[in-house]
Structures are given as C-alpha cells and as structure tokens.
C-alpha cells in the first residue's frame, strides 16, 4: 500500500512539473507574439489567450509541486 501511495505522489509531482513547463512555454510564446505584434485585433486576442493560459498552467503546476509531500 505504501508503494502505491508513493507512485501517486510521484505522478502528482511529474504532472506538476509538466504543467509548469507548459506554462513557461506559453509565457515565452506570449512574449514572442508581443515582440512581433503590430497592434491588430488578432494579435491582441492571441496575446490575451496565450498569456492567461500560460499563467494558469504555470501557477497550477507550481502549486501542485509545492503541495505534494516527499515521503521517502
């Protein structure tokens, strides 16, 4: 039973790390779009969408990693 609980904790940490990486990629992509934007409506919409998704993924990944306790 203890190994099952440890596997679940490792899965949570892995998923938290994956969400964090996806959030970082989303924020970097938002910065790339922002640097090359000309102020069109389509550019602003994509900035908002990718920025919000990047922040949500990044914050949820960080909180999932922090909330998962290491039990060795």
C-alpha positions in Angstrom: 0.0 0.0 0.0 2.9 2.3 0.8 4.4 1.9 -2.7 1.0 2.7 -4.3 0.9 6.0 -2.3 4.5 6.8 -3.3 3.6 6.2 -7.0 0.7 8.5 -6.8 2.8 11.2 -5.2 5.4 10.8 -7.9 2.7 11.1 -10.6 1.5 14.3 -9.0 5.0 15.8 -9.0 5.5 14.7 -12.6 2.2 16.2 -13.7 3.0 19.4 -11.7 6.4 19.7 -13.5 4.7 19.1 -16.8 2.2 21.9 -16.2 4.9 24.2 -15.0 6.9 23.6 -18.2 3.8 24.1 -20.4 3.1 27.4 -18.5 6.7 28.6 -19.2 6.4 27.7 -22.8 3.0 29.6 -23.0 4.5 32.7 -21.4 7.6 32.6 -23.7 5.3 32.3 -26.7 3.3 35.2 -25.4 6.5 37.3 -25.2 7.4 36.3 -28.8 4.0 37.4 -30.1 4.2 40.6 -28.1 7.6 41.4 -29.6 6.3 40.9 -33.1 2.9 42.4 -32.8 1.6 45.3 -34.9 -1.5 46.1 -32.7 -4.1 44.2 -34.8 -7.1 42.7 -33.1 -6.0 39.2 -33.8 -2.6 39.8 -32.2 -4.2 41.2 -29.0 -6.6 38.3 -28.7 -3.8 35.8 -29.1 -1.7 37.7 -26.5 -4.5 37.5 -24.0 -5.4 33.9 -24.6 -1.8 32.5 -24.5 -0.9 34.8 -21.6 -3.8 33.7 -19.5 -3.3 30.0 -20.3 0.4 30.3 -19.6 -0.2 31.9 -16.2 -2.8 29.4 -15.2 -0.7 26.4 -16.2 2.4 27.8 -14.5 0.6 28.7 -11.2 -1.2 25.3 -11.0 2.0 23.4 -11.8 3.9 25.2 -9.1 1.2 24.8 -6.5 0.9 21.1 -7.3 4.6 20.5 -6.9 4.7 22.5 -3.6 1.6 20.8 -2.2 2.9 17.3 -2.8 5.0 16.0 0.1 8.1 13.9 -0.3 7.8 10.6 1.5 10.9 8.5 1.2 
